[in-house]
């Protein structure tokens, strides 16, 4: 990956964007895409929409959601400890001992998530399920009045942000789910700028996916595409303690995963697969027998229906502080989308036969 795309990826990964608080990362997306898109707009929901050849046919929407999981301050006790509720799907088991950042109106504030240490747990409590109410955020300041000078109820909290490059062309960072989807759809548009597209292309950084596919729902209604392809992450299964009989075989570095199933238009799936074969882009197939819980689900049932597709990047340790993806997979996913979009013409028929 060349320097400019990598710096864009790094900047969005190191900018907070919990659901409902995505605008700092959306500002970065708008600034970067000004030199590549014909037009950029932000809708009332906060989705950022970059377009190319907007008068072309059919209208194609690529969606990657920019929001990440997080926490929100719900209560401050008399001693100044912060009690929190999750934004999106968080496993409390991974939280104790975590360094976090509280994003206040006066800037970021560091804290840690505390819990009684193992020495002070009763025998029956050891190994028991961790409850959110048993955890707190400690910012190192005593007393509610003093703490309230620094933070406020409803301030969002994220894992301490940062992107590390390591191993065999891998990166690790909180929030790879799914800021890498934003990177991919915007990178696909950047690549497509050099092509003579017949279709209209709308690459969208959607908001609030983690709390119900909300941004994709409104953006798709507004754009009114005939084709919609979501880019998200999927669970890699190439590490210990995964039952591949239940979850399939998904390898890091094995290329983008192309979904096939009820949520996916057959022509879109066939077009993605045939493009991957023609351009010698490695790919994997992911069986999805029902709605996928991704932006593809929201797009498919928008208005009178959209020909939906889903391309996913393998991710280890999803919804933790150390999510992990392959830079090679990111590049191949962007290439696949660019090449696929370049093949879509007004004559492409997406009606299932």
LUMNU-375491 format. One line per 5 residues: number of its first residue (from 0); their letters; for each residue x, y, z of C-alpha. Coordinates in steps of 0.02 Angstrom, whole numbers, plus 50000, padded with zeros to 5 digits. Example, Ala and Ser with C-alpha at 12.3 -4.5 7.8 and 13.67 -1.06 7.14 Angstrom:
2
0 = as = 50615,49775,50390 | 50684,49947,50357
This chain:
353
0 = xxxxx = 50000,50000,50000 | 50071,50169,49950 | 50097,50310,50075 | 49945,50418,50036 | 49811,50283,50054
5 = xxxxx = 49898,50215,50210 | 49902,50387,50291 | 49715,50406,50256 | 49682,50235,50333 | 49789,50278,50485
10 = xxxxx = 49705,50447,50511 | 49528,50377,50513 | 49579,50232,50625 | 49655,50352,50751 | 49503,50467,50754
15 = xxxxx = 49356,50423,50869 | 49189,50379,50790 | 49072,50286,50910 | 48893,50276,50845 | 48811,50446,50858
20 = xxxxx = 48979,50536,50868 | 49052,50503,50696 | 49081,50680,50632 | 49268,50696,50674 | 49308,50548,50560
25 = xxxxx = 49182,50608,50430 | 49276,50773,50418 | 49433,50677,50372 | 49338,50580,50239 | 49270,50740,50162
30 = xxxxx = 49441,50824,50158 | 49527,50677,50078 | 49395,50641,49946 | 49379,50820,49881 | 49518,50789,49755
35 = xxxxx = 49442,50627,49689 | 49252,50644,49691 | 49149,50750,49572 | 49038,50798,49718 | 49032,50771,49907
40 = xxxxx = 48886,50799,50022 | 48838,50762,50202 | 48656,50720,50235 | 48555,50763,50389 | 48597,50596,50468
45 = xxxxx = 48785,50626,50449 | 48821,50506,50305 | 48958,50570,50189 | 48919,50536,50005 | 49056,50550,49873
50 = xxxxx = 49000,50531,49692 | 49073,50503,49519 | 48978,50518,49355 | 48816,50548,49449 | 48714,50557,49287
55 = xxxxx = 48767,50382,49234 | 48658,50226,49238 | 48626,50124,49339 | 48657,50208,49507 | 48778,50106,49613
60 = xxxxx = 48803,50135,49799 | 48954,50070,49894 | 48931,50077,50083 | 49058,50062,50223 | 49005,50113,50398
65 = xxxxx = 49122,50228,50494 | 49051,50202,50668 | 49139,50096,50797 | 49082,50018,50960 | 49110,50115,51120
70 = xxxxx = 49043,50164,51289 | 48942,50309,51359 | 48946,50387,51533 | 48782,50346,51619 | 48819,50387,51802
75 = xxxxx = 48954,50468,51908 | 48962,50412,52089 | 49010,50519,52239 | 49190,50458,52232 | 49207,50511,52050
80 = xxxxx = 49202,50341,51965 | 49115,50334,51797 | 48986,50199,51763 | 48952,50164,51581 | 48836,50080,51457
85 = xxxxx = 48888,50005,51290 | 48871,50088,51120 | 48847,49939,51004 | 48889,49758,51041 | 49022,49748,51176
90 = xxxxx = 49078,49594,51272 | 49108,49650,51453 | 49231,49507,51473 | 49364,49598,51370 | 49346,49765,51463
95 = xxxxx = 49432,49750,51633 | 49607,49825,51631 | 49577,49920,51468 | 49646,50093,51434 | 49512,50207,51365
100 = xxxxx = 49487,50385,51305 | 49340,50492,51357 | 49295,50614,51218 | 49238,50771,51310 | 49188,50943,51248
105 = xxxxx = 49358,51004,51308 | 49457,50868,51221 | 49512,50688,51254 | 49539,50625,51430 | 49627,50463,51472
110 = xxxxx = 49556,50333,51591 | 49560,50149,51634 | 49423,50021,51661 | 49431,49949,51835 | 49362,49797,51923
115 = xxxxx = 49398,49709,52086 | 49558,49609,52062 | 49554,49420,52066 | 49624,49417,52244 | 49467,49506,52308
120 = xxxxx = 49338,49402,52215 | 49240,49270,52307 | 49274,49091,52247 | 49103,49082,52165 | 49136,49248,52074
125 = xxxxx = 49295,49189,51990 | 49256,49136,51813 | 49078,49202,51823 | 49003,49312,51688 | 49065,49492,51694
130 = xxxxx = 48924,49619,51707 | 48938,49800,51647 | 48876,49863,51815 | 49028,49782,51898 | 49147,49890,51796
135 = xxxxx = 49192,50073,51807 | 49305,50201,51723 | 49438,50281,51833 | 49512,50447,51775 | 49623,50469,51927
140 = xxxxx = 49525,50613,52003 | 49431,50600,52168 | 49256,50664,52201 | 49105,50692,52091 | 49119,50881,52089
145 = xxxxx = 49299,50878,52029 | 49264,50742,51900 | 49114,50839,51832 | 49231,50983,51791 | 49314,50865,51666
150 = xxxxx = 49175,50752,51599 | 48987,50752,51575 | 48849,50625,51567 | 48832,50550,51390 | 49014,50585,51345
155 = xxxxx = 49070,50443,51229 | 49217,50331,51268 | 49324,50223,51153 | 49466,50103,51178 | 49630,50199,51169
160 = xxxxx = 49652,50226,50982 | 49806,50189,50878 | 49855,50086,50727 | 50003,49967,50729 | 50080,49884,50576
165 = xxxxx = 50161,49717,50612 | 50189,49538,50558 | 50152,49482,50381 | 50078,49647,50315 | 49950,49652,50455
170 = xxxxx = 49878,49797,50554 | 49793,49800,50724 | 49682,49936,50794 | 49518,49961,50887 | 49380,50006,50766
175 = xxxxx = 49440,49914,50612 | 49257,49863,50613 | 49219,49956,50510 | 49326,50106,50468 | 49416,49991,50348
180 = xxxxx = 49251,49980,50253 | 49254,50169,50233 | 49434,50158,50173 | 49390,50025,50044 | 49238,50112,49968
185 = xxxxx = 49331,50277,49956 | 49486,50193,49885 | 49377,50106,49755 | 49309,50276,49703 | 49485,50347,49694
190 = xxxxx = 49537,50205,49579 | 49379,50222,49475 | 49413,50405,49440 | 49537,50351,49306 | 49407,50240,49222
195 = xxxxx = 49267,50286,49103 | 49120,50231,49206 | 48950,50205,49127 | 48864,50188,49294 | 48845,50323,49425
200 = xxxxx = 48952,50284,49577 | 48910,50340,49755 | 49035,50290,49890 | 48957,50319,50060 | 49033,50327,50234
205 = xxxxx = 48878,50275,50330 | 48840,50308,50513 | 48760,50212,50656 | 48773,50037,50582 | 48822,49964,50751
210 = xxxxx = 48656,50017,50827 | 48539,49961,50687 | 48599,49996,50508 | 48526,50171,50526 | 48642,50272,50413
215 = xxxxx = 48631,50151,50266 | 48442,50153,50279 | 48429,50341,50257 | 48573,50360,50133 | 48504,50225,50019
220 = xxxxx = 48331,50301,50023 | 48405,50469,49971 | 48523,50406,49836 | 48397,50282,49767 | 48524,50162,49690
225 = xxxxx = 48482,50013,49582 | 48636,49921,49649 | 48707,49927,49825 | 48865,49840,49886 | 48913,49845,50069
230 = xxxxx = 49091,49826,50128 | 49112,49762,50306 | 49221,49643,50405 | 49188,49460,50435 | 49256,49337,50561
235 = xxxxx = 49419,49256,50512 | 49421,49075,50567 | 49606,49037,50548 | 49649,49039,50733 | 49625,48915,50876
240 = xxxxx = 49458,48867,50953 | 49348,48903,50801 | 49228,48770,50740 | 49239,48783,50550 | 49093,48662,50533
245 = xxxxx = 48985,48801,50604 | 49074,48959,50545 | 49160,48908,50384 | 49340,48934,50330 | 49394,49116,50313
250 = xxxxx = 49580,49154,50302 | 49674,49315,50334 | 49766,49361,50175 | 49651,49248,50073 | 49564,49394,49989
255 = xxxxx = 49394,49476,50008 | 49245,49367,50055 | 49102,49376,49930 | 48935,49337,50012 | 48809,49221,49928
260 = xxxxx = 48633,49195,49995 | 48461,49270,50022 | 48524,49446,50060 | 48624,49449,49898 | 48565,49480,49721
265 = xxxxx = 48626,49333,49613 | 48686,49446,49471 | 48787,49552,49593 | 48868,49397,49669 | 48906,49324,49498
270 = xxxxx = 48979,49490,49438 | 49094,49502,49589 | 49153,49322,49571 | 49180,49332,49382 | 49274,49496,49403
275 = xxxxx = 49387,49421,49535 | 49426,49275,49420 | 49455,49385,49267 | 49571,49505,49360 | 49657,49366,49459
280 = xxxxx = 49604,49441,49625 | 49603,49312,49765 | 49433,49291,49845 | 49336,49182,49965 | 49152,49133,49967
285 = xxxxx = 49046,49162,50121 | 48879,49071,50137 | 48744,49187,50207 | 48574,49102,50216 | 48479,49251,50290
290 = xxxxx = 48491,49438,50320 | 48672,49479,50356 | 48661,49613,50491 | 48763,49729,50379 | 48722,49882,50274
295 = xxxxx = 48682,49760,50133 | 48525,49710,50229 | 48465,49891,50241 | 48502,49927,50058 | 48418,49770,49991
300 = xxxxx = 48248,49819,50062 | 48256,50006,50029 | 48111,50080,49930 | 48054,49950,49802 | 48213,49847,49821
305 = xxxxx = 48398,49860,49777 | 48512,49730,49698 | 48623,49704,49850 | 48797,49631,49872 | 48915,49609,50018
310 = xxxxx = 49104,49601,50015 | 49191,49574,50181 | 49370,49587,50243 | 49429,49447,50359 | 49452,49512,50537
315 = xxxxx = 49522,49427,50690 | 49463,49472,50866 | 49312,49577,50813 | 49242,49703,50939 | 49399,49700,51046
320 = xxxxx = 49545,49819,51074 | 49655,49719,50953 | 49555,49692,50795 | 49669,49634,50655 | 49661,49635,50464
325 = xxxxx = 49778,49611,50317 | 49831,49762,50214 | 49839,49646,50063 | 49656,49601,50089 | 49611,49786,50098
330 = xxxxx = 49699,49823,49934 | 49620,49674,49846 | 49447,49721,49909 | 49462,49897,49840 | 49526,49829,49674
335 = xxxxx = 49382,49705,49664 | 49252,49842,49691 | 49332,49960,49565 | 49344,49826,49431 | 49166,49767,49464
340 = xxxxx = 49092,49941,49455 | 49185,49972,49292 | 49092,49823,49214 | 48918,49884,49260 | 48825,49964,49114
345 = xxxxx = 48645,50016,49077 | 48623,49845,48996 | 48671,49746,49152 | 48514,49654,49208 | 48493,49628,49394
350 = xxx = 48320,49550,49388 | 48333,49371,49455 | 48291,49247,49317
